[in-house]
Amino acid sequence: MNSSIFNYKIVKGSLPWMISIWTIIILYLTLAPSEVIPESSIFDYDKFGHMAVFGGWTFLVGLFTITNPAKVNYSMRLIALTGFLF
C-alpha cells in the first residue's frame, strides 16, 4: 500500500493553485518598487532570497509534474531551466 501524501486528491488538486499563488508572489516581489516591499532580515542576503523564491517555485512545478505524470510530460531539466529563466 502506497500511503504517500501526494496520492490524496486534495493535495494533487491544490498544487496548481499553490503554483499560481507563488507565481503572483514572485511577480509582485520582482516588479514592485523596492520602497513598497517591507524590509526583512531573510532577504538581506540577496542570493538566499532569490534561491528561496525561485527554488520554491521550481520545487512546486517539479512536484506537480511528478504527481501528475499523465497531465505533464516534461523532464526535470526542462522544469529547472524554466525556473532559471523565469
Secondary structure, 3 states (H helix, E strand, C coil): CCCCHHHCHHHHHHHHHHHHHHHHHHHHHHHCCCCCCCCCHHHCCHHHHHHHHHHHHHHHHHHHHHHCCCCCCCCHHHHHHHHHHC
